[in-house]
Amino acid sequence: MTHSNSDPSSENLHRFRLRPLSALEASGKAVLVRSDLNVPLSGGAVADDYRILSSLPTINELRDQGAIVAVCSHLGRPRGEVIPELSMMGVAAKLAEVGRFTVTAVSATAGEAVQAAVGNAAPGDVLVLENTRFDPRETSNDLDFAAELAKPFDAFVLDAFGTAHRAHASTVGVTNFLPSYAGTLLQAEISALGSLLKEPDRPYAVVLGGAKVSDKLKVMEALLPLVDHMIIGGGMCFTALAAQGHEIGASLVETDMIGTVRELLASEDGHKIVLPTDIIVAPSFAEHAVPTVVAASAIPPEQMGLDIGPESAAAFSALIRASASVFWNGPMGVFEWESFRLGTLAVANSLAESDGFTVVGGGDSVAAIRLFGLDTAVSHVSTGGGAGLKLLEGEALPGLAALRVGEE
């Protein structure tokens, strides 16, 4: 499905100004690219290569221009320690496989080993450096470490939207030492999400799910005045149902958020919030627990909600299909289990069938839409969950600020 709004050209960047990759004359230069290769692992192998695939356009553009490309990224949360299971070497092998080019894995992030690898590389070569977070100075944005990262290179490209909200040495610090540019993926992310911030086509619907209201409260408060419908499912809907005074049984609830959600529901725009009218419940949090459909207002004490019900799925889908702009972040239930997949699949299908501009963000939502084979049927699949939410909340992202992103 083709959507004109998904073009990441400068006129679609709305509120933002970037120094684009096209402004970099990369031929003969050594370029450090901060990608987001923080992929899920299973048994030491890459379990999902979506972020690796998403990094390829920028890498290939630089290769085609005759640059030496050194890719750096974090993987997991090693917290400044060298943890072999979180080495980038396996990711480097997967990048070589999906990119169909030779990749040299360098067992260091900075220093003499990297300088030697860059010095021995030829135009078009690709290097993958070791996990940036193996060095404790990365997350503190230590400028000495940033200078070490930058030393062998002529330019820097930030393509890791998923970490653009982190003021780290490899996302922000290096921009003090190198001419810095926005990669192709970063520009596409800013274009897609930026179009939801400034004059989106209407009706405009936001679909939020996942476990906790507390994770989404800021984006709810920021977007509620802007949207026509705010559809709430997933575990977070039970806090909202409790705020309405309904029985939620043994369902997940954030009791300390009930008052805040009650105020949001009672606010001037609270009528835009759409909650489930029926719920699929089970007696335990287990894949093969027996599912039952009950009214959202009367969940039995011994049951817990694990998905929205069929009536809610149909209503949510109708609103989505009738919308000209849709942003989805968070599943409607435990979609990994077939018995509790109905709501998430319905949302995914309705986005895929939509003629509007559709954006999917957040790790679980992206995993779901890929599981269903529908990721190519939406306008934009975002690689940045937390970063995307913060952008929509109106927060300045340090990585973008370092690239001199500004408002028009």
Summary of the structure (lengths in Angstrom):
residues: 408
radius of gyration: 22.2
end to end distance: 30.7
largest distance: 68.1
contacts: 1491
relative contact order: 0.14
helix: 40%
strand: 17%
